[in-house]
Amino acid sequence: MRKFTIILSAIAMIAGAASAAETSAPETYDLLFKNGTLDGFTQKQQLIYDRKVQNSIKPETADRDTGKIVISFADGQVPEALLKFTQGDKYRNLGAFPSSVGNPMIMYFVETVVRDMAESAGGSPFYIRNRVKEALIKPSEISNGQAIIAGEAVETVDVTMRPFKDDPNADRMQGFDNLALTVSMSDDAPGWYLVLSAHVPGTDAGDPVYSSIMTFDRTETTE
C-alpha cells in the first residue's frame, strides 16, 4: 500500500484571530453538512481519522471506542462511502452512505455522541438525539482560525454547539448538560472535516467527564 500522508500536527486558534460570533441556522447546517466534500475520490483512495475517547463515568468504554475510522469508496449506480472502525487487526463495518451527499463523518460523530451520552448518563436516547439534531440546525458559535497540515498553515472555520444548555433535565445529566460539540473544517482538508470534538468538562480543571475527539489523520492510496 502506498501512503500519501497528510498529518494534522496541531489544531490551535491563532492569536489575533476573529472573535467568536454566531451563525444563522441555515449557515450552521450548510457548514456541517456541506455537499461535494467527497467529490473526486476514487476506489483506490481512503480517508483515515483517529478517534480518542475518555469517559470518567464508564472508563472501560475508552478502550472500546478508541481507534481509527476508515472511509473507502465504491463505484456503482450510486457511488458510496464505506465506513469502517479499526483497532489493529480488528474491525467492524459502520455502514455505507451515498458519497454524493458529502462526508458521513458528521453523522457518525453525532450518533456516537448520542450513544455515549445515553450509555454514560442514562436518559432516553431519542430525547438526546432530538436535542443534538436541533443544535445542528440552530444558530451556533462560529470562529475562524488556523490549523497546521503537513507543516502548512490552513484557514479553518470552527462551529461550536451546546445542545443541552439550560435543559430542564440538566440535574439528571451527570454533567452532560455542559456538553460542547465543536467541528473544525477547512477547504484545504481532504473530506472537509479536520476535528470533530465532544467535550464535557470535569470539575476543578481535572480530567473531563467525557471527551471524544475525531481527528483527520491522512489519506492513503492503494496500488
C-alpha positions in Angstrom: 0.0 0.0 0.0 1.3 3.4 -0.9 0.7 6.2 1.5 0.1 9.9 0.9 0.3 11.2 4.4 -1.3 14.5 5.4 -0.7 14.8 9.1 -2.7 17.2 11.3 0.2 18.0 13.7 -1.7 20.8 15.6 -5.1 22.4 15.8 -5.0 25.7 17.5 -6.6 29.1 17.3 -4.0 31.7 16.2 -3.7 34.7 18.4 -5.5 37.6 16.9 -8.0 35.5 15.0 -11.5 36.8 14.7 -13.5 36.6 17.9 -16.4 34.1 18.1 -19.6 35.2 16.5 -22.9 33.4 15.8 -24.0 31.6 12.7 -27.5 31.8 11.4 -29.4 28.5 11.5 -29.0 27.8 7.7 -25.3 28.7 7.9 -24.8 26.1 10.7 -26.4 23.4 8.7 -24.7 24.3 5.4 -21.3 24.3 7.1 -21.8 21.0 8.9 -23.4 19.2 6.0 -21.5 20.7 3.1 -22.2 18.9 -0.2 -19.5 17.7 -2.5 -16.8 17.2 0.1 -16.1 13.7 -1.3 -16.2 14.6 -4.9 -13.1 13.3 -6.8 -12.2 10.5 -4.5 -11.8 7.1 -6.2 -11.9 3.4 -5.2 -8.1 3.5 -4.8 -8.3 6.1 -2.0 -9.1 6.1 1.6 -9.6 8.8 4.3 -8.4 7.9 7.8 -9.5 9.5 11.0 -8.2 8.9 14.5 -10.7 8.7 17.4 -9.6 9.1 21.1 -12.1 8.7 23.9 -12.1 9.5 27.6 -15.0 8.7 29.9 -14.8 9.1 33.7 -18.3 7.6 34.2 -17.6 4.4 32.2 -13.8 4.3 31.8 -14.0 0.8 30.2 -15.6 2.4 27.1 -12.5 4.4 26.3 -10.5 1.4 25.1 -13.6 0.0 23.3 -14.1 3.2 21.3 -10.6 4.5 20.7 -9.3 3.5 17.2 -9.3 4.5 13.5 -12.3 5.3 11.2 -11.5 4.5 7.6 -13.6 5.8 4.7 -13.2 3.9 1.4 -15.1 4.3 -1.8 -17.2 2.0 -4.0 -18.4 2.8 -7.5 -21.8 1.8 -8.6 -25.1 3.2 -9.8 -25.0 5.3 -6.6 -21.3 5.8 -5.6 -20.8 5.0 -1.9 -18.6 6.0 1.0 -17.9 2.9 3.2 -17.1 3.5 6.9 -15.1 1.0 9.0 -13.9 1.2 12.6 -10.5 -0.5 13.2 -8.3 -1.4 16.2 -5.2 -3.1 14.9 -6.2 -6.2 13.0 -9.8 -6.0 14.3 -12.5 -4.0 12.5 -16.3 -3.6 12.2 -18.2 -2.1 9.4 -20.2 1.0 10.2 -22.3 1.5 7.1 -22.5 2.7 3.5 -23.6 6.2 2.6 -24.1 7.9 -0.8 -20.8 9.8 -1.3 -22.5 12.5 -3.4 -24.3 13.8 -0.3 -21.0 14.6 1.5 -18.7 13.2 4.2 -20.7 10.9 6.5 -18.2 11.5 9.4 -20.5 14.2 10.7 -23.4 11.7 11.0 -21.1 9.1 12.7 -19.9 11.7 15.1 -23.4 12.7 16.1 -24.5 9.1 16.6 -21.5 8.1 18.7 -22.1 11.1 21.0 -25.8 10.3 21.4 -24.9 6.6 22.1 -22.1 7.5 24.6 -24.2 10.0 26.5 -27.2 7.7 26.8 -24.9 4.9 28.0 -23.0 7.1 30.4 -25.6 9.5 31.8 -28.8 7.5 31.2 -31.9 9.0 29.8 -33.8 8.5 26.6 -31.5 8.2 23.5 -34.5 9.5 21.5 -34.6 12.7 23.6 -30.8 13.1 23.4 -30.7 12.5 19.7 -33.5 15.1 19.1 -31.8 17.8 21.2 -28.5 17.2 19.3 -30.2 17.3 15.9 -31.9 20.5 16.9 -28.5 22.0 17.7 -27.3 21.2 14.2 -29.9 23.5 12.6 -29.8 26.3 15.2 -27.6 29.4 15.4 -24.2 28.4 16.8 -20.9 29.9 17.9 -18.5 30.3 15.0 -14.9 31.5 14.8 -12.1 31.5 12.2 -8.7 30.2 12.9 -5.8 28.2 11.5 -4.5 24.7 11.7 -1.3 23.0 10.6 -1.5 20.3 7.9 1.8 18.8 6.8 3.7 21.8 8.1 1.5 24.3 6.3 -1.0 26.7 7.9 -4.5 26.5 6.6 -7.6 28.5 7.3 -10.4 26.9 9.4 -13.9 27.6 10.3 -14.9 26.3 13.8 -18.5 25.8 14.9 -19.5 25.0 18.5 -22.9 23.8 19.6 -24.2 23.3 23.2 -27.3 21.2 22.7 -28.2 20.8 26.4 -27.6 24.4 27.6 -30.4 25.4 30.0 -32.0 22.0 29.5 -34.8 21.3 32.1 -33.4 17.9 32.8 -29.8 19.2 33.5 -29.7 18.0 37.1 -30.0 14.4 35.9 -27.4 14.5 33.1 -24.3 13.9 35.2 -22.5 16.9 33.7 -23.6 16.3 30.1 -25.7 19.5 30.2 -22.3 21.2 29.7 -21.6 19.1 26.5 -19.9 21.2 23.8 -19.7 19.9 20.2 -17.0 21.6 18.1 -16.4 20.9 14.5 -13.3 22.3 12.8 -13.5 22.4 8.9 -11.3 23.6 6.1 -11.4 23.7 2.3 -7.8 22.5 2.5 -8.6 19.3 4.4 -9.5 16.3 2.3 -13.1 15.5 3.1 -13.6 18.9 4.7 -13.5 17.9 8.5 -10.3 18.4 10.5 -11.6 17.7 14.0 -15.0 16.7 15.4 -14.9 17.1 19.2 -17.3 16.4 22.0 -16.3 17.6 25.4 -17.8 17.6 28.9 -15.6 19.4 31.4 -14.7 17.9 34.7 -14.5 19.7 38.0 -11.6 21.9 39.2 -9.9 21.6 35.8 -9.4 17.9 36.2 -9.9 15.2 33.6 -13.1 15.6 31.5 -16.2 13.8 32.4 -16.3 12.8 28.7 -14.2 13.5 25.6 -14.4 12.2 22.1 -12.1 13.6 19.5 -12.1 12.5 15.9 -9.1 14.0 14.0 -8.3 13.8 10.3 -5.1 11.7 10.1 -4.2 11.1 6.5 -5.2 9.9 3.1 -3.9 6.6 1.6 -3.8 5.4 -1.9 -3.7 1.7 -2.8 -1.8 0.4 -5.9 
